[in-house]
Amino acid sequence: MWLRSSSVFLTRLITGVNPVWVDCPAPCGQLRVYFANHGSHLDFATLWAALPAAARECTRPVAARDYWGKTAANRAIAVGLFNSLLIAREGITRKDNPIEQMATAMREGNSLILFPEGTRSADGTMCAFKPGLYHLAAKVPEAEFVPVYLQNLNRILPKGHLLPIPLLSSVVFGAPLKLEPGEKKQDFLKRTQEAVVNLMPHATHAESL
């Protein structure tokens, strides 16, 4: 689809993204959840664009329905262009359960892009991971959970800004992990968050274009 190819080109042009793979085999048909720090509306597009073409076709970003489903334009970008899975952040019911929706999408063969902080950080400081990541890992134990560190995107498109600032960014993919048998929720969330933090030294230094 030429629109998707164009969006990959534009995203890479805007962010100057440099994919870095650290102890992480390139995706080759594995069911994966790519989970990352969250500082910008560019995050899911940049991570998605950094994946190899074959992996992009079966990877769906998870996005907040209250923002990306708010207007026809937002829906066209999130769903029409990126095939995002829109989920509720509030008013969750058994019938409208984000974890079940994500697990269903994965059982259909889709990998996911997820931001466990739940909302964007205003200053780039990583917030505590919410428990959804743990519950999804318990629901889909066969999936690989890949930590990803996104560098500089909060500076390229800061919260409240409409136009990007010309800087370079990096997307660093770390070693896949899984929920260990008997592992407690807080231990898993701590381990996954530390996995993202530990990727920070591998990000390339971004400079002004």
URMOHU-V632012 format. One record per helix or strand of 2 or more residues. SS is the DSSP state (h for helix, s for strand). FROM is the first residue (numbers start at 1). TO is the last residue. Records with the same first field share a line. If there is no record, write none. Layout:
SS=FROM-TO  FROM-TO
This chain:
h=2-15  43-50  53-56  65-68  72-81  98-107  132-139  153-156  185-197  200-202
s=18-21  32-36  59-64  85-87  111-114  144-151  170-177
